[in-house]
């Protein structure tokens, strides 16, 4: 694995942890209004918003768009690593 592939893989993993932390904050009352919650919202909402436009909450309450977003992020990261692996041997 080249250093660029490793770098992309690391960035994808870090962003996945940020998304998971943001989703977990939704379970705690008033946590998203905290300083950390606001920073995570600025990082995560643009990406999650793409999926929320197309995937409505189930029963009006359960939002599965973060799950789909995490799966898509993993596939995008793997695809970028493969493409870069072919471009830069």
mmCIF file as gemmi writes it, N, C-alpha and C atoms, coordinates in Angstrom:
data_model
loop_
_atom_site.group_PDB
_atom_site.id
_atom_site.type_symbol
_atom_site.label_atom_id
_atom_site.label_alt_id
_atom_site.label_comp_id
_atom_site.label_asym_id
_atom_site.label_entity_id
_atom_site.label_seq_id
_atom_site.pdbx_PDB_ins_code
_atom_site.Cartn_x
_atom_site.Cartn_y
_atom_site.Cartn_z
_atom_site.occupancy
_atom_site.B_iso_or_equiv
_atom_site.pdbx_formal_charge
_atom_site.auth_seq_id
_atom_site.auth_asym_id
_atom_site.pdbx_PDB_model_num
ATOM 1 N N . UNK Axp A 1 ? 0.852 -1.177 0 1 0 ? 1 A 1
ATOM 2 C CA . UNK Axp A 1 ? 0 0 0 1 0 ? 1 A 1
ATOM 3 C C . UNK Axp A 1 ? 0.893 1.234 0 1 0 ? 1 A 1
ATOM 4 N N . UNK Axp A 2 ? 0.633 2.146 -0.907 1 0 ? 2 A 1
ATOM 5 C CA . UNK Axp A 2 ? 1.423 3.367 -0.966 1 0 ? 2 A 1
ATOM 6 C C . UNK Axp A 2 ? 1.005 4.312 0.156 1 0 ? 2 A 1
ATOM 7 N N . UNK Axp A 3 ? 1.814 5.314 0.349 1 0 ? 3 A 1
ATOM 8 C CA . UNK Axp A 3 ? 1.527 6.252 1.431 1 0 ? 3 A 1
ATOM 9 C C . UNK Axp A 3 ? 0.259 7.06 1.158 1 0 ? 3 A 1
ATOM 10 N N . UNK Axp A 4 ? -0.048 7.315 -0.096 1 0 ? 4 A 1
ATOM 11 C CA . UNK Axp A 4 ? -1.265 8.063 -0.428 1 0 ? 4 A 1
ATOM 12 C C . UNK Axp A 4 ? -2.495 7.213 -0.134 1 0 ? 4 A 1
ATOM 13 N N . UNK Axp A 5 ? -2.43 5.92 -0.466 1 0 ? 5 A 1
ATOM 14 C CA . UNK Axp A 5 ? -3.544 5.032 -0.155 1 0 ? 5 A 1
ATOM 15 C C . UNK Axp A 5 ? -3.757 4.956 1.355 1 0 ? 5 A 1
ATOM 16 N N . UNK Axp A 6 ? -2.676 4.855 2.097 1 0 ? 6 A 1
ATOM 17 C CA . UNK Axp A 6 ? -2.768 4.818 3.557 1 0 ? 6 A 1
ATOM 18 C C . UNK Axp A 6 ? -3.335 6.105 4.119 1 0 ? 6 A 1
ATOM 19 N N . UNK Axp A 7 ? -2.953 7.224 3.535 1 0 ? 7 A 1
ATOM 20 C CA . UNK Axp A 7 ? -3.456 8.522 3.977 1 0 ? 7 A 1
ATOM 21 C C . UNK Axp A 7 ? -4.962 8.625 3.742 1 0 ? 7 A 1
ATOM 22 N N . UNK Axp A 8 ? -5.419 8.208 2.562 1 0 ? 8 A 1
ATOM 23 C CA . UNK Axp A 8 ? -6.852 8.244 2.259 1 0 ? 8 A 1
ATOM 24 C C . UNK Axp A 8 ? -7.613 7.314 3.186 1 0 ? 8 A 1
ATOM 25 N N . UNK Axp A 9 ? -7.075 6.131 3.41 1 0 ? 9 A 1
ATOM 26 C CA . UNK Axp A 9 ? -7.71 5.178 4.315 1 0 ? 9 A 1
ATOM 27 C C . UNK Axp A 9 ? -7.814 5.747 5.723 1 0 ? 9 A 1
ATOM 28 N N . UNK Axp A 10 ? -6.782 6.416 6.179 1 0 ? 10 A 1
ATOM 29 C CA . UNK Axp A 10 ? -6.798 7.029 7.508 1 0 ? 10 A 1
ATOM 30 C C . UNK Axp A 10 ? -7.826 8.145 7.584 1 0 ? 10 A 1
ATOM 31 N N . UNK Axp A 11 ? -7.892 8.984 6.554 1 0 ? 11 A 1
ATOM 32 C CA . UNK Axp A 11 ? -8.885 10.059 6.547 1 0 ? 11 A 1
ATOM 33 C C . UNK Axp A 11 ? -10.307 9.514 6.568 1 0 ? 11 A 1
ATOM 34 N N . UNK Axp A 12 ? -10.56 8.469 5.795 1 0 ? 12 A 1
ATOM 35 C CA . UNK Axp A 12 ? -11.892 7.855 5.765 1 0 ? 12 A 1
ATOM 36 C C . UNK Axp A 12 ? -12.233 7.291 7.137 1 0 ? 12 A 1
ATOM 37 N N . UNK Axp A 13 ? -11.279 6.617 7.762 1 0 ? 13 A 1
ATOM 38 C CA . UNK Axp A 13 ? -11.526 6.055 9.093 1 0 ? 13 A 1
ATOM 39 C C . UNK Axp A 13 ? -11.811 7.144 10.126 1 0 ? 13 A 1
ATOM 40 N N . UNK Axp A 14 ? -11.051 8.221 10.088 1 0 ? 14 A 1
ATOM 41 C CA . UNK Axp A 14 ? -11.272 9.326 11.031 1 0 ? 14 A 1
ATOM 42 C C . UNK Axp A 14 ? -12.651 9.93 10.82 1 0 ? 14 A 1
ATOM 43 N N . UNK Axp A 15 ? -13.03 10.148 9.56 1 0 ? 15 A 1
ATOM 44 C CA . UNK Axp A 15 ? -14.34 10.734 9.284 1 0 ? 15 A 1
ATOM 45 C C . UNK Axp A 15 ? -15.466 9.79 9.701 1 0 ? 15 A 1
ATOM 46 N N . UNK Axp A 16 ? -15.25 8.497 9.576 1 0 ? 16 A 1
ATOM 47 C CA . UNK Axp A 16 ? -16.255 7.544 10.033 1 0 ? 16 A 1
ATOM 48 C C . UNK Axp A 16 ? -16.448 7.66 11.545 1 0 ? 16 A 1
ATOM 49 N N . UNK Axp A 17 ? -15.365 7.79 12.29 1 0 ? 17 A 1
ATOM 50 C CA . UNK Axp A 17 ? -15.472 7.95 13.741 1 0 ? 17 A 1
ATOM 51 C C . UNK Axp A 17 ? -16.165 9.256 14.101 1 0 ? 17 A 1
ATOM 52 N N . UNK Axp A 18 ? -15.896 10.307 13.331 1 0 ? 18 A 1
ATOM 53 C CA . UNK Axp A 18 ? -16.567 11.592 13.569 1 0 ? 18 A 1
ATOM 54 C C . UNK Axp A 18 ? -18.068 11.444 13.321 1 0 ? 18 A 1
ATOM 55 N N . UNK Axp A 19 ? -18.451 10.765 12.253 1 0 ? 19 A 1
ATOM 56 C CA . UNK Axp A 19 ? -19.875 10.539 11.978 1 0 ? 19 A 1
ATOM 57 C C . UNK Axp A 19 ? -20.529 9.725 13.079 1 0 ? 19 A 1
ATOM 58 N N . UNK Axp A 20 ? -19.864 8.683 13.538 1 0 ? 20 A 1
ATOM 59 C CA . UNK Axp A 20 ? -20.418 7.851 14.603 1 0 ? 20 A 1
ATOM 60 C C . UNK Axp A 20 ? -20.577 8.661 15.885 1 0 ? 20 A 1
ATOM 61 N N . UNK Axp A 21 ? -19.594 9.478 16.213 1 0 ? 21 A 1
ATOM 62 C CA . UNK Axp A 21 ? -19.695 10.321 17.405 1 0 ? 21 A 1
ATOM 63 C C . UNK Axp A 21 ? -20.857 11.294 17.289 1 0 ? 21 A 1
ATOM 64 N N . UNK Axp A 22 ? -21.054 11.848 16.114 1 0 ? 22 A 1
ATOM 65 C CA . UNK Axp A 22 ? -22.152 12.789 15.897 1 0 ? 22 A 1
ATOM 66 C C . UNK Axp A 22 ? -23.505 12.098 16.05 1 0 ? 22 A 1
ATOM 67 N N . UNK Axp A 23 ? -23.618 10.9 15.518 1 0 ? 23 A 1
ATOM 68 C CA . UNK Axp A 23 ? -24.874 10.155 15.648 1 0 ? 23 A 1
ATOM 69 C C . UNK Axp A 23 ? -25.119 9.791 17.108 1 0 ? 23 A 1
ATOM 70 N N . UNK Axp A 24 ? -24.09 9.387 17.814 1 0 ? 24 A 1
ATOM 71 C CA . UNK Axp A 24 ? -24.259 9.044 19.228 1 0 ? 24 A 1
ATOM 72 C C . UNK Axp A 24 ? -24.649 10.255 20.068 1 0 ? 24 A 1
ATOM 73 N N . UNK Axp A 25 ? -24.195 11.439 19.672 1 0 ? 25 A 1
ATOM 74 C CA . UNK Axp A 25 ? -24.583 12.653 20.393 1 0 ? 25 A 1
ATOM 75 C C . UNK Axp A 25 ? -26.084 12.913 20.309 1 0 ? 25 A 1
ATOM 76 N N . UNK Axp A 26 ? -26.722 12.399 19.278 1 0 ? 26 A 1
ATOM 77 C CA . UNK Axp A 26 ? -28.163 12.616 19.142 1 0 ? 26 A 1
ATOM 78 C C . UNK Axp A 26 ? -28.945 11.876 20.223 1 0 ? 26 A 1
ATOM 79 N N . UNK Axp A 27 ? -28.329 10.906 20.861 1 0 ? 27 A 1
ATOM 80 C CA . UNK Axp A 27 ? -29.007 10.158 21.919 1 0 ? 27 A 1
ATOM 81 C C . UNK Axp A 27 ? -28.959 10.899 23.255 1 0 ? 27 A 1
ATOM 82 N N . UNK Axp A 28 ? -28.075 11.878 23.377 1 0 ? 28 A 1
ATOM 83 C CA . UNK Axp A 28 ? -27.928 12.609 24.635 1 0 ? 28 A 1
ATOM 84 C C . UNK Axp A 28 ? -28.65 13.949 24.534 1 0 ? 28 A 1
ATOM 85 N N . UNK Axp A 29 ? -29.487 14.26 25.517 1 0 ? 29 A 1
ATOM 86 C CA . UNK Axp A 29 ? -30.202 15.544 25.449 1 0 ? 29 A 1
ATOM 87 C C . UNK Axp A 29 ? -29.233 16.727 25.521 1 0 ? 29 A 1
ATOM 88 N N . UNK Axp A 30 ? -29.466 17.684 24.685 1 0 ? 30 A 1
ATOM 89 C CA . UNK Axp A 30 ? -28.698 18.941 24.627 1 0 ? 30 A 1
ATOM 90 C C . UNK Axp A 30 ? -27.223 18.761 24.265 1 0 ? 30 A 1
ATOM 91 N N . UNK Axp A 31 ? -26.808 17.597 23.846 1 0 ? 31 A 1
ATOM 92 C CA . UNK Axp A 31 ? -25.392 17.387 23.52 1 0 ? 31 A 1
ATOM 93 C C . UNK Axp A 31 ? -25.008 18.051 22.202 1 0 ? 31 A 1
ATOM 94 N N . UNK Axp A 32 ? -25.945 18.104 21.262 1 0 ? 32 A 1
ATOM 95 C CA . UNK Axp A 32 ? -25.612 18.715 19.97 1 0 ? 32 A 1
ATOM 96 C C . UNK Axp A 32 ? -25.497 20.229 20.071 1 0 ? 32 A 1
ATOM 97 N N . UNK Axp A 33 ? -26.012 20.823 21.134 1 0 ? 33 A 1
ATOM 98 C CA . UNK Axp A 33 ? -25.882 22.266 21.31 1 0 ? 33 A 1
ATOM 99 C C . UNK Axp A 33 ? -24.579 22.643 21.991 1 0 ? 33 A 1
ATOM 100 N N . UNK Axp A 34 ? -23.802 21.659 22.428 1 0 ? 34 A 1
ATOM 101 C CA . UNK Axp A 34 ? -22.522 21.944 23.074 1 0 ? 34 A 1
ATOM 102 C C . UNK Axp A 34 ? -21.496 22.368 22.021 1 0 ? 34 A 1
ATOM 103 N N . UNK Axp A 35 ? -20.356 22.809 22.488 1 0 ? 35 A 1
ATOM 104 C CA . UNK Axp A 35 ? -19.29 23.26 21.595 1 0 ? 35 A 1
ATOM 105 C C . UNK Axp A 35 ? -18.848 22.131 20.664 1 0 ? 35 A 1
ATOM 106 N N . UNK Axp A 36 ? -18.627 20.968 21.218 1 0 ? 36 A 1
ATOM 107 C CA . UNK Axp A 36 ? -18.192 19.823 20.418 1 0 ? 36 A 1
ATOM 108 C C . UNK Axp A 36 ? -19.295 19.406 19.453 1 0 ? 36 A 1
ATOM 109 N N . UNK Axp A 37 ? -20.534 19.429 19.915 1 0 ? 37 A 1
ATOM 110 C CA . UNK Axp A 37 ? -21.658 19.082 19.051 1 0 ? 37 A 1
ATOM 111 C C . UNK Axp A 37 ? -21.778 20.009 17.864 1 0 ? 37 A 1
ATOM 112 N N . UNK Axp A 38 ? -21.525 21.298 18.077 1 0 ? 38 A 1
ATOM 113 C CA . UNK Axp A 38 ? -21.592 22.258 16.973 1 0 ? 38 A 1
ATOM 114 C C . UNK Axp A 38 ? -20.466 22.033 15.968 1 0 ? 38 A 1
ATOM 115 N N . UNK Axp A 39 ? -19.28 21.709 16.453 1 0 ? 39 A 1
ATOM 116 C CA . UNK Axp A 39 ? -18.159 21.423 15.545 1 0 ? 39 A 1
ATOM 117 C C . UNK Axp A 39 ? -18.447 20.175 14.726 1 0 ? 39 A 1
ATOM 118 N N . UNK Axp A 40 ? -18.935 19.13 15.405 1 0 ? 40 A 1
ATOM 119 C CA . UNK Axp A 40 ? -19.262 17.903 14.688 1 0 ? 40 A 1
ATOM 120 C C . UNK Axp A 40 ? -20.384 18.13 13.679 1 0 ? 40 A 1
ATOM 121 N N . UNK Axp A 41 ? -21.342 18.967 14.024 1 0 ? 41 A 1
ATOM 122 C CA . UNK Axp A 41 ? -22.436 19.267 13.095 1 0 ? 41 A 1
ATOM 123 C C . UNK Axp A 41 ? -21.908 19.948 11.834 1 0 ? 41 A 1
ATOM 124 N N . UNK Axp A 42 ? -20.966 20.872 11.996 1 0 ? 42 A 1
ATOM 125 C CA . UNK Axp A 42 ? -20.396 21.554 10.829 1 0 ? 42 A 1
ATOM 126 C C . UNK Axp A 42 ? -19.632 20.591 9.934 1 0 ? 42 A 1
ATOM 127 N N . UNK Axp A 43 ? -19.043 19.553 10.543 1 0 ? 43 A 1
ATOM 128 C CA . UNK Axp A 43 ? -18.306 18.569 9.765 1 0 ? 43 A 1
ATOM 129 C C . UNK Axp A 43 ? -19.206 17.514 9.123 1 0 ? 43 A 1
ATOM 130 N N . UNK Axp A 44 ? -20.29 17.144 9.801 1 0 ? 44 A 1
ATOM 131 C CA . UNK Axp A 44 ? -21.095 15.992 9.378 1 0 ? 44 A 1
ATOM 132 C C . UNK Axp A 44 ? -22.359 16.346 8.603 1 0 ? 44 A 1
ATOM 133 N N . UNK Axp A 45 ? -23.008 17.441 8.942 1 0 ? 45 A 1
ATOM 134 C CA . UNK Axp A 45 ? -24.301 17.746 8.324 1 0 ? 45 A 1
ATOM 135 C C . UNK Axp A 45 ? -24.249 17.917 6.808 1 0 ? 45 A 1
ATOM 136 N N . UNK Axp A 46 ? -23.212 18.533 6.234 1 0 ? 46 A 1
ATOM 137 C CA . UNK Axp A 46 ? -23.2 18.617 4.759 1 0 ? 46 A 1
ATOM 138 C C . UNK Axp A 46 ? -23.206 17.238 4.096 1 0 ? 46 A 1
ATOM 139 N N . UNK Axp A 47 ? -22.462 16.301 4.654 1 0 ? 47 A 1
ATOM 140 C CA . UNK Axp A 47 ? -22.414 14.952 4.087 1 0 ? 47 A 1
ATOM 141 C C . UNK Axp A 47 ? -23.711 14.189 4.371 1 0 ? 47 A 1
ATOM 142 N N . UNK Axp A 48 ? -24.187 14.243 5.605 1 0 ? 48 A 1
ATOM 143 C CA . UNK Axp A 48 ? -25.417 13.533 5.953 1 0 ? 48 A 1
ATOM 144 C C . UNK Axp A 48 ? -26.631 14.13 5.255 1 0 ? 48 A 1
ATOM 145 N N . UNK Axp A 49 ? -26.585 15.425 4.99 1 0 ? 49 A 1
ATOM 146 C CA . UNK Axp A 49 ? -27.7 16.088 4.316 1 0 ? 49 A 1
ATOM 147 C C . UNK Axp A 49 ? -27.96 15.527 2.923 1 0 ? 49 A 1
ATOM 148 N N . UNK Axp A 50 ? -26.895 15.091 2.254 1 0 ? 50 A 1
ATOM 149 C CA . UNK Axp A 50 ? -27.055 14.476 0.937 1 0 ? 50 A 1
ATOM 150 C C . UNK Axp A 50 ? -27.943 13.235 1.014 1 0 ? 50 A 1
ATOM 151 N N . UNK Axp A 51 ? -27.764 12.455 2.045 1 0 ? 51 A 1
ATOM 152 C CA . UNK Axp A 51 ? -28.514 11.215 2.192 1 0 ? 51 A 1
ATOM 153 C C . UNK Axp A 51 ? -29.904 11.457 2.776 1 0 ? 51 A 1
ATOM 154 N N . UNK Axp A 52 ? -30.038 12.463 3.617 1 0 ? 52 A 1
ATOM 155 C CA . UNK Axp A 52 ? -31.336 12.758 4.221 1 0 ? 52 A 1
ATOM 156 C C . UNK Axp A 52 ? -32.334 13.289 3.202 1 0 ? 52 A 1
ATOM 157 N N . UNK Axp A 53 ? -31.842 13.848 2.099 1 0 ? 53 A 1
ATOM 158 C CA . UNK Axp A 53 ? -32.744 14.309 1.04 1 0 ? 53 A 1
ATOM 159 C C . UNK Axp A 53 ? -33.471 13.152 0.38 1 0 ? 53 A 1
ATOM 160 N N . UNK Axp A 54 ? -32.811 12 0.301 1 0 ? 54 A 1
ATOM 161 C CA . UNK Axp A 54 ? -33.368 10.868 -0.43 1 0 ? 54 A 1
ATOM 162 C C . UNK Axp A 54 ? -33.921 9.757 0.464 1 0 ? 54 A 1
ATOM 163 N N . UNK Axp A 55 ? -33.482 9.716 1.719 1 0 ? 55 A 1
ATOM 164 C CA . UNK Axp A 55 ? -33.911 8.647 2.621 1 0 ? 55 A 1
ATOM 165 C C . UNK Axp A 55 ? -34.697 9.261 3.77 1 0 ? 55 A 1
ATOM 166 N N . UNK Axp A 56 ? -36.025 9.15 3.728 1 0 ? 56 A 1
ATOM 167 C CA . UNK Axp A 56 ? -36.818 9.714 4.824 1 0 ? 56 A 1
ATOM 168 C C . UNK Axp A 56 ? -36.713 8.838 6.079 1 0 ? 56 A 1
ATOM 169 N N . UNK Axp A 57 ? -36.943 9.431 7.248 1 0 ? 57 A 1
ATOM 170 C CA . UNK Axp A 57 ? -36.93 8.63 8.48 1 0 ? 57 A 1
ATOM 171 C C . UNK Axp A 57 ? -38.03 7.572 8.466 1 0 ? 57 A 1
ATOM 172 N N . UNK Axp A 58 ? -37.729 6.421 9.016 1 0 ? 58 A 1
ATOM 173 C CA . UNK Axp A 58 ? -38.707 5.333 9.091 1 0 ? 58 A 1
ATOM 174 C C . UNK Axp A 58 ? -39.672 5.636 10.229 1 0 ? 58 A 1
ATOM 175 N N . UNK Axp A 59 ? -40.938 5.653 9.923 1 0 ? 59 A 1
ATOM 176 C CA . UNK Axp A 59 ? -41.945 5.938 10.939 1 0 ? 59 A 1
ATOM 177 C C . UNK Axp A 59 ? -41.859 7.365 11.46 1 0 ? 59 A 1
ATOM 178 N N . UNK Axp A 60 ? -41.162 8.216 10.74 1 0 ? 60 A 1
ATOM 179 C CA . UNK Axp A 60 ? -41.014 9.601 11.169 1 0 ? 60 A 1
ATOM 180 C C . UNK Axp A 60 ? -40.039 9.794 12.316 1 0 ? 60 A 1
ATOM 181 N N . UNK Axp A 61 ? -39.408 8.699 12.801 1 0 ? 61 A 1
ATOM 182 C CA . UNK Axp A 61 ? -38.541 8.819 13.975 1 0 ? 61 A 1
ATOM 183 C C . UNK Axp A 61 ? -37.147 8.232 13.784 1 0 ? 61 A 1
ATOM 184 N N . UNK Axp A 62 ? -37.039 7.125 13.086 1 0 ? 62 A 1
ATOM 185 C CA . UNK Axp A 62 ? -35.759 6.431 12.986 1 0 ? 62 A 1
ATOM 186 C C . UNK Axp A 62 ? -35.062 6.842 11.693 1 0 ? 62 A 1
ATOM 187 N N . UNK Axp A 63 ? -33.926 7.503 11.846 1 0 ? 63 A 1
ATOM 188 C CA . UNK Axp A 63 ? -33.16 8.007 10.707 1 0 ? 63 A 1
ATOM 189 C C . UNK Axp A 63 ? -32.064 6.996 10.363 1 0 ? 63 A 1
ATOM 190 N N . UNK Axp A 64 ? -32.208 6.339 9.221 1 0 ? 64 A 1
ATOM 191 C CA . UNK Axp A 64 ? -31.2 5.361 8.806 1 0 ? 64 A 1
ATOM 192 C C . UNK Axp A 64 ? -30.185 5.95 7.828 1 0 ? 64 A 1
ATOM 193 N N . UNK Axp A 65 ? -30.319 7.229 7.528 1 0 ? 65 A 1
ATOM 194 C CA . UNK Axp A 65 ? -29.389 7.84 6.576 1 0 ? 65 A 1
ATOM 195 C C . UNK Axp A 65 ? -27.936 7.8 7.063 1 0 ? 65 A 1
ATOM 196 N N . UNK Axp A 66 ? -27.628 7.915 8.369 1 0 ? 66 A 1
ATOM 197 C CA . UNK Axp A 66 ? -26.216 7.785 8.764 1 0 ? 66 A 1
ATOM 198 C C . UNK Axp A 66 ? -25.63 6.405 8.469 1 0 ? 66 A 1
ATOM 199 N N . UNK Axp A 67 ? -26.448 5.371 8.553 1 0 ? 67 A 1
ATOM 200 C CA . UNK Axp A 67 ? -25.954 4.028 8.246 1 0 ? 67 A 1
ATOM 201 C C . UNK Axp A 67 ? -25.594 3.943 6.767 1 0 ? 67 A 1
ATOM 202 N N . UNK Axp A 68 ? -26.475 4.441 5.925 1 0 ? 68 A 1
ATOM 203 C CA . UNK Axp A 68 ? -26.213 4.436 4.483 1 0 ? 68 A 1
ATOM 204 C C . UNK Axp A 68 ? -25.011 5.325 4.17 1 0 ? 68 A 1
ATOM 205 N N . UNK Axp A 69 ? -24.891 6.446 4.859 1 0 ? 69 A 1
ATOM 206 C CA . UNK Axp A 69 ? -23.769 7.352 4.641 1 0 ? 69 A 1
ATOM 207 C C . UNK Axp A 69 ? -22.442 6.697 5.029 1 0 ? 69 A 1
ATOM 208 N N . UNK Axp A 70 ? -22.425 5.941 6.113 1 0 ? 70 A 1
ATOM 209 C CA . UNK Axp A 70 ? -21.201 5.249 6.518 1 0 ? 70 A 1
ATOM 210 C C . UNK Axp A 70 ? -20.815 4.166 5.506 1 0 ? 70 A 1
ATOM 211 N N . UNK Axp A 71 ? -21.797 3.428 5.018 1 0 ? 71 A 1
ATOM 212 C CA . UNK Axp A 71 ? -21.515 2.398 4.017 1 0 ? 71 A 1
ATOM 213 C C . UNK Axp A 71 ? -20.989 3.042 2.733 1 0 ? 71 A 1
ATOM 214 N N . UNK Axp A 72 ? -21.625 4.132 2.312 1 0 ? 72 A 1
ATOM 215 C CA . UNK Axp A 72 ? -21.177 4.828 1.1 1 0 ? 72 A 1
ATOM 216 C C . UNK Axp A 72 ? -19.769 5.382 1.285 1 0 ? 72 A 1
ATOM 217 N N . UNK Axp A 73 ? -19.475 5.916 2.457 1 0 ? 73 A 1
ATOM 218 C CA . UNK Axp A 73 ? -18.141 6.453 2.721 1 0 ? 73 A 1
ATOM 219 C C . UNK Axp A 73 ? -17.089 5.36 2.634 1 0 ? 73 A 1
ATOM 220 N N . UNK Axp A 74 ? -17.404 4.189 3.154 1 0 ? 74 A 1
ATOM 221 C CA . UNK Axp A 74 ? -16.46 3.063 3.088 1 0 ? 74 A 1
ATOM 222 C C . UNK Axp A 74 ? -16.201 2.672 1.628 1 0 ? 74 A 1
ATOM 223 N N . UNK Axp A 75 ? -17.265 2.577 0.816 1 0 ? 75 A 1
ATOM 224 C CA . UNK Axp A 75 ? -17.084 2.215 -0.59 1 0 ? 75 A 1
ATOM 225 C C . UNK Axp A 75 ? -16.32 3.299 -1.349 1 0 ? 75 A 1
ATOM 226 N N . UNK Axp A 76 ? -16.601 4.553 -1.063 1 0 ? 76 A 1
ATOM 227 C CA . UNK Axp A 76 ? -15.883 5.652 -1.718 1 0 ? 76 A 1
ATOM 228 C C . UNK Axp A 76 ? -14.406 5.601 -1.354 1 0 ? 76 A 1
ATOM 229 N N . UNK Axp A 77 ? -14.114 5.372 -0.083 1 0 ? 77 A 1
ATOM 230 C CA . UNK Axp A 77 ? -12.722 5.281 0.355 1 0 ? 77 A 1
ATOM 231 C C . UNK Axp A 77 ? -11.983 4.127 -0.294 1 0 ? 77 A 1
ATOM 232 N N . UNK Axp A 78 ? -12.648 2.961 -0.367 1 0 ? 78 A 1
ATOM 233 C CA . UNK Axp A 78 ? -12.012 1.803 -1.003 1 0 ? 78 A 1
ATOM 234 C C . UNK Axp A 78 ? -11.81 2.056 -2.495 1 0 ? 78 A 1
ATOM 235 N N . UNK Axp A 79 ? -12.8 2.686 -3.131 1 0 ? 79 A 1
ATOM 236 C CA . UNK Axp A 79 ? -12.672 2.992 -4.551 1 0 ? 79 A 1
ATOM 237 C C . UNK Axp A 79 ? -11.545 3.957 -4.829 1 0 ? 79 A 1
ATOM 238 N N . UNK Axp A 80 ? -11.427 4.989 -4.009 1 0 ? 80 A 1
ATOM 239 C CA . UNK Axp A 80 ? -10.322 5.943 -4.191 1 0 ? 80 A 1
ATOM 240 C C . UNK Axp A 80 ? -8.978 5.266 -3.999 1 0 ? 80 A 1
ATOM 241 N N . UNK Axp A 81 ? -8.884 4.393 -3.003 1 0 ? 81 A 1
ATOM 242 C CA . UNK Axp A 81 ? -7.617 3.704 -2.753 1 0 ? 81 A 1
ATOM 243 C C . UNK Axp A 81 ? -7.238 2.825 -3.935 1 0 ? 81 A 1
ATOM 244 N N . UNK Axp A 82 ? -8.209 2.15 -4.525 1 0 ? 82 A 1
ATOM 245 C CA . UNK Axp A 82 ? -7.926 1.292 -5.676 1 0 ? 82 A 1
ATOM 246 C C . UNK Axp A 82 ? -7.507 2.127 -6.881 1 0 ? 82 A 1
ATOM 247 N N . UNK Axp A 83 ? -8.237 3.205 -7.144 1 0 ? 83 A 1
ATOM 248 C CA . UNK Axp A 83 ? -7.91 4.049 -8.296 1 0 ? 83 A 1
ATOM 249 C C . UNK Axp A 83 ? -6.522 4.656 -8.12 1 0 ? 83 A 1
ATOM 250 N N . UNK Axp A 84 ? -6.228 5.15 -6.955 1 0 ? 84 A 1
ATOM 251 C CA . UNK Axp A 84 ? -4.912 5.744 -6.722 1 0 ? 84 A 1
ATOM 252 C C . UNK Axp A 84 ? -3.832 4.683 -6.768 1 0 ? 84 A 1
ATOM 253 N N . UNK Axp A 85 ? -4.16 3.466 -6.324 1 0 ? 85 A 1
ATOM 254 C CA . UNK Axp A 85 ? -3.197 2.37 -6.417 1 0 ? 85 A 1
ATOM 255 C C . UNK Axp A 85 ? -2.836 2.042 -7.847 1 0 ? 85 A 1
ATOM 256 N N . UNK Axp A 86 ? -3.784 2.187 -8.769 1 0 ? 86 A 1
ATOM 257 C CA . UNK Axp A 86 ? -3.492 1.955 -10.191 1 0 ? 86 A 1
ATOM 258 C C . UNK Axp A 86 ? -2.743 3.114 -10.82 1 0 ? 86 A 1
ATOM 259 N N . UNK Axp A 87 ? -3.056 4.322 -10.384 1 0 ? 87 A 1
ATOM 260 C CA . UNK Axp A 87 ? -2.419 5.501 -10.958 1 0 ? 87 A 1
ATOM 261 C C . UNK Axp A 87 ? -0.988 5.642 -10.464 1 0 ? 87 A 1
ATOM 262 N N . UNK Axp A 88 ? -0.822 5.472 -9.165 1 0 ? 88 A 1
ATOM 263 C CA . UNK Axp A 88 ? 0.515 5.619 -8.556 1 0 ? 88 A 1
ATOM 264 C C . UNK Axp A 88 ? 0.951 4.253 -8.045 1 0 ? 88 A 1
ATOM 265 N N . UNK Axp A 89 ? 1.772 3.549 -8.791 1 0 ? 89 A 1
ATOM 266 C CA . UNK Axp A 89 ? 2.19 2.21 -8.353 1 0 ? 89 A 1
ATOM 267 C C . UNK Axp A 89 ? 3.146 2.221 -7.192 1 0 ? 89 A 1
